[in-house]
Every structure is written in C-alpha cells, then in structure tokens.
C-alpha cells in the first residue's frame, strides 16, 4: 500500500503541502492541467526552488492578477471574496475533476466550515470564508487532493503538529496562536511545543491533514521512495520553515495503530475484575490484561489495560467508568504489528479442528489449534485438555 507521512517539524500550511508534493515529484504541468478543470481565472501558478535555513525546498506561488468573474456571488468578487461553503462546493462540483478529487476537496472545506461555524456560533451556511475562501486556498486544497490521487497515495499519516506561539492578525483582529479555527481542527491530535513566536500551522494545512490523515507519535514503517520539502513564505535561521513529506510503500500489511487504555484499581474484588474484562471484550477491545502493582500506602493494586481500535475507544472508556471505581483513565496510541492470520479447518485423529495460521511476508511463523475446539474434543472424549493440545501440536508439526 502506498502511503505518505507528513513530517510537520515546522508546521503546515496549504502552500507548503502543495510545494512538498511538487518537490517529491508531482509533475507541475499535470497539476496545472488538472486545476484548470476548476474553471477559475485571474490567477497564475508558479514554483521556485528556495532555501530555508540552508535546506532546499519548493515554494508554490498563487498570484491573483485580476478579479475572477467565476467567483461572483451576492458578495464582492475579488481576491478576498467572502464565499459561503455552498459557493465553494458549487465551484468544485461543476468542475470536470475526477469524482474522488471533488469528494475529498469538498470534505476538507466542509470540515473548515463546520469548525468556523462552531468558533463563531453560527451555522455552516452562514459562515463566510475569509482566509480559506480566497482563490489561493481553493488552489492549495484542491491541488493537494489532486497530488494525493495522482501519486496513488492510499493512506496519509502525520507527525505531532507544532503551532508556534504569540499572536496572529486575522480579519477580525489579533488572535492568540493557534487561532481558534486551527485549535479546533487540531483537537484530539498530538501537538508539539516549539519556541517560535509566530503562526506555524494554518487552518488550511490543519484541515488537509486532519480530514484525510491520521496522527502518529512516530513515523510508520515504510520503504521510502520519494521525499519532498514544501517551503513556507518566511525563513527561520534555527528551524527550516519546511514541510517534509515521505512517500513510499508499507513494509507489510500487518501494521496498524491502536489505543492502550489503562487505569489503576486497588479497591475491587477479583471476581468483579473478571466481569470488567468480559465487558471490555464485549465493547470491542482486542485484548485485555491485568498487571499486579504496589500502590500508595502499601496497598496491592491492579492495572487494567485494554488494547482497542479508534472506532471502539469511547465504548471501552465508558466500560471503565461504569464498571470500575476509577476516577480517571490514561490512554495513548501505539503501533501494532500483527501476523497475517488465517483460520483453516483440518482433519486430525481426534476429529475436525480449526487452527490459526500466522504468516509474515508470506512465511509461516506460527500455527496453533483453536481453544474452543480443543475444549469441545476434551469434553466429548474425556481426555485432559493438555493432552489434546499435545496430540494436535504433534500432528500440526507435520502439516
């Protein structure tokens, strides 16, 4: 599977994203041809090689040369036209771009509109796009989606995101960094602290990665084939004002990202803990385990740990709050590497039995009988369960 990893060591913006893709090998002529399908006029698109703190990157320039009549609405038609989400949606939908490009581009703008509506306590349709509604932002977002689709990228990951600090000037005045829209977009994501007194991450950049990608604590395992550096407008002598994108193939299909949710308990009987374990599995945990610990005042305690995917995270959290005496939980993301698993039914001397086969890159790594089948055979034949395992394991050795 082809993936991209956004290394946001100096933040991210729309033009940095587009520049990084061009730097990584996206044909600029193809980008221009595809963007022409938007039927937007009054702008020119160009690139140049620049240096940021001595490192070379690509800067993409969107220069608006004249008002664009295609953007005329009931509002003023110029570079900073105040467009509603429905206006931008119509521009994209009426284009001749591929439907997948249209879908993801609209999804990004809808996320921006939803965040702006929340920040300004209004509805999505009443939101007027200011910074993000101008031609350059439409080009940045749609152009980035074009790059993703054209390069065949199937999955996007991104690093912890630095936002900078201080104040930034917007149409409504000065706002603390990160501004409200960016802060809202980065909710539930890992942020990185850097001592740079400026806005490093823009709403457009944050919207692209949080809508289409997944945040990681560390880079995923991958075979890197292309690397691109997209340059921001300013130069910082200490930290290169660049976005780095790694593009490549996953080393195998058995790597995914999970959550570990934990809590410490020292005042619950063991049988209740057993019930909690059952409930956690019912809520979607892929594994649950207990660890004995020594807590304050010499009390023996137990760490309840559950491994769970993003989709079932809230259900697992609810079980811990409902079924235990905890006052709080902790959670963190981990990368999990698993073998490719296959269940086969084999004929043994004791009857049909299912076995679990695990392979890695096509090589057999482990094979084991299913517990429930072994238990059934032990009961039916009156043979100790450990003897069943021994017999089946010897037969599996010849498979």
C-alpha positions in Angstrom: 0.0 0.0 0.0 1.3 3.4 -0.9 1.4 5.9 2.0 2.5 9.4 2.7 3.9 10.6 6.0 3.7 14.4 6.7 6.7 15.4 8.9 5.4 18.7 10.3 8.6 19.7 12.1 7.9 23.4 11.3 4.2 23.3 11.0 2.0 23.0 7.9 0.1 25.3 5.5 -1.7 24.8 2.2 1.1 26.1 0.0 3.7 24.1 2.0 1.7 21.0 1.3 1.4 21.6 -2.4 5.1 22.6 -2.6 6.1 19.4 -0.9 4.2 17.3 -3.4 5.8 19.1 -6.3 9.2 18.7 -4.7 8.5 15.0 -4.3 8.0 14.5 -8.0 4.4 15.6 -8.8 4.5 16.8 -12.5 3.8 20.6 -12.3 2.3 20.6 -15.8 -0.2 17.9 -14.8 -1.1 19.9 -11.7 -1.8 23.0 -13.8 -3.9 21.0 -16.3 -6.0 19.4 -13.5 -6.5 22.7 -11.7 -7.7 24.3 -15.0 -10.7 21.9 -14.7 -11.9 24.2 -11.9 -12.6 26.9 -14.5 -11.1 29.5 -12.2 -9.5 32.5 -13.8 -7.5 35.6 -12.8 -4.6 33.8 -11.2 -1.2 32.3 -12.1 0.5 29.4 -10.6 4.3 29.1 -10.4 7.0 27.3 -8.5 10.6 28.1 -7.5 13.4 26.4 -5.6 14.3 28.2 -2.4 16.4 27.6 0.7 15.1 27.6 4.2 17.9 27.6 6.8 20.2 26.1 4.1 17.8 23.3 3.1 16.3 23.3 -0.4 12.6 23.1 -0.9 9.9 24.1 -3.4 7.8 27.2 -3.0 4.4 27.3 -4.8 3.1 30.8 -5.6 -0.5 31.5 -6.4 -0.6 35.1 -7.8 -4.0 36.6 -8.2 -3.8 39.0 -11.1 -7.4 40.2 -11.6 -10.9 39.7 -10.2 -12.4 36.3 -11.1 -15.9 36.6 -12.5 -16.5 32.9 -11.8 -16.4 33.7 -8.1 -19.2 36.3 -8.3 -21.9 35.8 -5.8 -24.1 38.1 -4.0 -20.9 39.3 -2.2 -18.0 41.2 -3.5 -16.0 39.5 -6.2 -12.3 39.9 -5.7 -9.3 38.0 -4.2 -10.7 38.2 -0.7 -14.3 37.4 -1.8 -16.4 36.2 1.1 -17.7 32.9 -0.1 -20.1 30.5 1.7 -19.4 26.8 1.8 -22.1 26.2 -0.8 -20.4 28.6 -3.2 -17.1 26.7 -3.0 -18.9 23.4 -3.1 -20.7 24.5 -6.4 -17.3 25.6 -7.9 -15.8 22.1 -7.2 -18.9 20.1 -8.2 -19.3 22.0 -11.5 -15.6 21.2 -12.4 -14.5 18.3 -14.6 -12.2 16.9 -12.0 -12.3 13.3 -11.0 -15.1 12.5 -8.6 -12.7 11.3 -5.9 -10.9 14.7 -6.1 -14.2 16.5 -5.8 -15.3 14.4 -2.9 -12.2 14.9 -0.7 -11.8 18.6 -1.6 -15.4 19.2 -0.5 -14.9 17.2 2.6 -12.0 19.4 3.6 -13.9 22.6 3.0 -16.9 21.2 4.9 -14.7 20.5 7.9 -13.4 24.0 7.8 -17.0 25.4 7.6 -18.1 23.3 10.5 -15.2 24.5 12.6 -15.7 28.1 11.7 -19.4 27.8 12.5 -18.6 26.5 15.9 -16.0 29.2 16.6 -18.4 32.0 15.6 -21.5 30.4 17.0 -23.4 30.3 13.7 -24.5 27.8 11.0 -22.3 26.2 8.3 -24.2 28.1 5.6 -23.8 31.4 7.3 -20.1 31.1 7.6 -18.2 33.5 5.3 -14.8 32.1 4.4 -12.2 34.7 4.7 -8.6 33.4 4.6 -9.7 30.0 3.4 -12.2 31.2 0.8 -9.8 33.0 -1.5 -8.6 31.6 -4.8 -5.2 30.7 -3.4 -6.8 28.5 -0.7 -9.0 26.7 -3.2 -5.9 26.0 -5.3 -4.0 24.8 -2.3 -6.7 22.4 -1.1 -7.9 21.1 -4.4 -4.3 20.9 -5.7 -3.2 18.9 -2.7 -6.0 16.4 -3.2 -5.1 16.2 -6.9 -1.5 15.4 -5.9 -2.6 12.7 -3.5 -4.8 11.0 -6.1 -2.3 11.3 -9.0 0.5 9.9 -6.9 -1.6 6.9 -5.9 -1.4 7.6 -2.1 -3.9 5.4 -0.3 -3.2 6.4 3.3 -1.9 9.5 5.0 -0.2 9.9 8.4 1.2 12.9 10.1 3.5 13.8 12.9 2.8 15.8 16.1 2.0 19.3 14.9 3.8 22.5 16.2 1.6 25.6 16.2 4.0 28.2 17.4 3.0 30.9 19.9 2.3 34.6 20.2 -0.4 36.4 18.1 -1.5 36.4 14.5 -3.5 39.0 12.7 -6.8 37.9 11.1 -9.7 39.9 9.5 -11.4 40.1 12.9 -8.2 41.3 14.7 -5.4 39.7 16.6 -5.8 36.2 17.9 -3.5 34.0 20.0 -1.6 31.3 18.2 -3.0 28.9 17.3 -6.1 30.9 16.2 -9.5 29.4 17.2 -10.2 27.6 13.9 -6.8 25.9 13.9 -7.1 24.9 17.5 -10.5 23.3 16.9 -9.1 21.4 13.9 -6.3 20.0 16.0 -8.4 18.8 18.8 -7.6 15.2 19.8 -4.3 15.4 17.9 -0.7 15.4 19.2 0.8 18.9 19.4 4.5 19.7 19.5 6.0 22.5 21.5 8.5 24.8 19.7 9.7 28.2 20.9 8.9 30.1 17.7 6.8 33.3 18.2 4.7 33.0 15.0 1.8 31.0 13.5 3.3 27.8 12.1 0.2 25.9 11.3 -2.7 27.5 9.3 -6.3 26.4 9.2 -5.9 25.2 5.6 -2.9 23.0 6.4 -4.5 21.6 9.6 -7.7 20.9 7.7 -6.0 18.9 5.0 -4.1 16.5 7.3 -6.8 16.1 10.0 -9.5 15.4 7.4 -7.6 13.0 5.2 -4.9 11.6 7.6 -4.2 10.1 10.9 -1.8 11.5 13.6 1.0 9.3 14.7 3.5 9.6 17.6 6.2 8.3 15.3 6.7 7.7 11.6 5.1 4.4 10.2 7.2 1.5 9.0 7.6 2.1 5.2 10.0 1.8 2.3 10.6 5.5 1.3 10.6 6.1 -2.4 10.2 9.9 -2.6 10.9 12.8 -0.2 9.6 16.4 -0.8 10.1 19.7 1.0 7.5 22.4 0.7 8.6 25.9 1.7 6.7 28.4 3.7 7.0 32.2 3.0 9.4 33.1 5.8 12.8 31.9 6.6 13.8 30.9 10.1 17.6 30.6 10.8 17.1 28.0 13.5 14.4 25.7 12.2 13.9 25.3 8.4 10.4 26.6 7.5 9.6 23.5 5.5 7.1 20.7 5.5 8.7 17.3 4.7 6.6 14.6 3.1 7.8 11.0 2.9 6.1 8.9 0.2 6.6 5.1 -0.1 5.2 1.6 0.5 4.3 0.0 3.7 6.7 -2.8 4.5 3.8 -5.1 5.2 0.1 -5.0 5.7 0.2 -6.1 9.3 0.9 -2.8 10.9 -1.9 -0.7 12.3 -2.4 1.9 15.1 -4.3 1.1 18.3 -5.0 2.7 21.6 -4.0 1.4 25.0 -6.4 2.5 27.7 -5.4 1.9 31.3 -6.4 2.6 34.9 -5.1 1.6 38.4 -7.5 -0.2 40.8 -6.9 -1.1 44.4 -10.4 -1.5 45.9 -12.3 -4.0 43.8 -12.6 -7.8 44.3 -11.1 -10.2 41.8 -14.4 -11.6 40.6 -15.6 -8.1 39.6 -12.4 -7.5 37.7 -13.1 -10.7 35.8 -16.6 -9.3 34.9 -14.9 -6.0 33.8 -12.7 -7.9 31.5 -15.7 -9.6 29.9 -17.4 -6.3 29.4 -14.3 -4.7 27.8 -14.1 -7.5 25.2 -17.8 -7.0 24.5 -17.1 -3.3 24.0 -14.6 -4.1 21.3 -11.2 -4.4 23.0 -9.0 -6.7 21.0 -7.0 -7.7 24.2 -7.4 -7.1 27.9 -4.8 -7.9 30.6 -4.2 -7.2 34.3 -0.9 -6.3 35.9 -0.3 -6.5 39.6 1.3 -3.4 41.1 2.1 -1.9 44.6 0.2 1.4 45.1 0.4 4.1 47.7 0.2 3.3 51.4 1.4 -0.2 50.5 -1.9 -1.3 49.0 -1.7 -4.0 46.3 -3.4 -3.0 43.1 -4.2 -4.0 39.6 -3.6 -2.2 36.3 -6.4 -2.8 33.9 -5.1 -2.5 30.3 -7.2 -2.7 27.2 -6.0 -2.6 23.6 -8.6 -1.1 21.3 -9.1 0.5 17.9 -10.2 4.1 17.4 -13.7 3.1 16.4 -14.3 1.3 19.8 -12.3 3.6 22.0 -15.2 5.5 23.5 -17.1 2.3 24.3 -14.1 0.9 26.2 -13.7 4.1 28.1 -17.3 4.0 29.1 -17.0 0.5 30.5 -14.1 1.5 32.7 -16.0 4.5 34.1 -19.3 2.5 34.5 -17.9 -0.8 35.8 -14.9 0.2 38.0 -14.2 2.5 40.9 -11.7 4.5 38.9 -11.6 8.3 39.0 -9.6 8.6 35.7 -8.0 6.7 32.9 -5.0 7.2 30.7 -4.7 6.4 27.1 -2.0 6.5 24.4 -1.5 5.4 20.8 0.8 2.6 19.8 1.8 1.0 16.6 0.8 -2.7 16.4 2.4 -5.2 14.1 0.4 -8.4 13.6 0.9 -11.5 11.5 -1.5 -12.1 8.7 -4.0 -14.5 10.1 -5.9 -17.3 8.5 -8.3 -19.9 10.1 -8.4 -23.4 8.5 -10.3 -26.5 9.4 -8.1 -29.6 9.4 -8.8 -33.3 9.9 -7.0 -34.7 12.9 -7.0 -38.1 14.6 -9.4 -36.6 17.1 -11.8 -35.1 14.5 -12.1 -31.8 12.7 -10.4 -28.9 14.4 -9.8 -25.3 13.4 -6.3 -24.0 13.5 -5.0 -20.4 13.4 -2.1 -19.8 11.0 0.1 -16.7 11.2 2.3 -15.6 8.3 4.7 -12.7 7.8 5.6 -11.6 4.3 4.3 -15.0 3.1 6.4 -17.1 5.5 4.8 -19.3 8.1 5.5 -18.1 11.6 3.1 -19.8 13.9 0.2 -22.3 13.8 -2.0 -23.2 16.8 -5.3 -25.1 17.4 -8.3 -23.1 18.4 -9.0 -23.3 22.2 -12.8 -23.8 21.9 -12.3 -26.8 19.5 -9.8 -28.4 21.8 -12.1 -27.9 24.8 -15.0 -29.5 22.9 -13.0 -32.5 22.0 -11.7 -32.9 25.6 -15.2 -33.0 26.9 -16.5 -35.3 24.2 -13.7 -37.8 24.6 -13.0 -37.4 28.3 -9.3 -36.6 27.6 -7.4 -34.0 29.6 -7.2 -30.7 27.7 -3.4 -30.5 27.9 -3.3 -34.0 26.3 -5.5 -32.7 23.4 -3.1 -29.8 22.8 -0.1 -32.2 22.8 -1.7 -34.6 20.3 -2.8 -31.8 18.0 0.5 -30.0 18.2 2.4 -33.1 17.1 0.1 -33.5 14.1 0.4 -29.9 13.2 4.2 -30.4 13.1 3.7 -32.5 10.0 1.4 -30.0 8.2 
